[in-house]
Amino acid sequence: MKENIHPKYHVTKVTCGCGNSFVTRSTMPEMKIDICNNCHPFYTGKLKYVDTAGRIEKFQKKFAATGYASLQRGKKAAAEAPAEAQG
């Protein structure tokens, strides 16, 4: 095995966003994670939306007033114009 090509292996403290922390080993000295086994829906059995960037709320605001009608619109007139010019 070649020497001096492998990264250092540290005792790593992992801290979750829920407040849970544990110690493991890794090439990084410290890790901060969003989800761990104490708060993940698969392990807890509770359905929970994990939305750190507010994407769900942004989507709901966008479609609250108009509904889904904007998704059901046809193609733009500009896309249909070249088809008429050929025929």
C-alpha positions in Angstrom: 0.0 0.0 0.0 1.3 3.5 -0.9 2.1 5.8 1.9 0.9 9.4 2.4 -2.0 9.1 -0.1 -4.8 8.2 2.2 -6.8 10.9 4.2 -6.6 11.1 8.0 -9.2 9.2 9.9 -10.7 11.2 12.8 -13.1 10.5 15.6 -16.1 12.6 14.3 -18.9 14.3 16.3 -22.1 14.3 14.2 -24.7 16.9 15.1 -28.3 16.8 13.8 -30.7 19.7 13.3 -33.0 18.1 15.8 -30.4 18.4 18.5 -29.3 14.8 18.6 -25.5 14.1 18.4 -23.3 11.0 18.3 -19.7 10.1 17.8 -18.4 8.0 14.9 -15.3 7.9 12.7 -14.8 9.7 9.4 -12.3 11.6 7.3 -14.0 14.8 8.6 -13.5 16.0 12.2 -17.1 17.4 12.6 -20.3 16.9 10.6 -23.7 18.8 10.8 -26.6 17.0 9.2 -30.3 17.7 8.7 -31.8 14.3 9.5 -30.7 11.5 11.7 -32.3 8.3 13.0 -34.1 10.1 15.8 -36.0 12.4 13.5 -36.3 10.5 10.2 -39.8 9.5 9.3 -38.8 6.0 8.3 -37.4 5.3 11.8 -40.0 7.3 13.8 -43.0 6.0 12.0 -44.4 9.6 11.9 -45.0 11.4 8.6 -43.2 14.7 8.7 -42.4 17.1 5.8 -38.8 18.0 5.8 -38.6 21.4 4.2 -35.5 23.3 5.1 -35.8 25.9 2.3 -39.5 26.7 2.4 -40.2 25.1 -0.9 -43.6 23.6 0.1 -44.9 26.9 1.3 -43.6 28.7 -1.8 -45.4 26.2 -4.0 -48.6 26.5 -2.0 -48.5 30.3 -2.2 -47.9 30.2 -6.0 -50.9 28.0 -6.7 -53.3 29.2 -4.0 -54.9 32.0 -6.0 -54.9 30.4 -9.5 -55.1 26.8 -8.7 -53.7 24.3 -11.2 -55.3 26.1 -14.2 -51.8 27.4 -15.2 -50.6 23.8 -15.6 -53.5 22.9 -17.9 -53.0 25.7 -20.4 -52.1 24.7 -24.0 -48.8 25.5 -25.7 -47.9 29.1 -26.3 -49.0 30.7 -29.6 -45.4 31.3 -30.6 -44.8 27.5 -30.6 -47.8 27.0 -32.9 -46.9 29.8 -35.4 -44.0 27.9 -37.2 -46.3 24.9 -37.7 -48.9 27.0 -39.5 -46.2 28.6 -41.7 -45.1 25.2 -43.0 -48.6 24.0 -43.9 
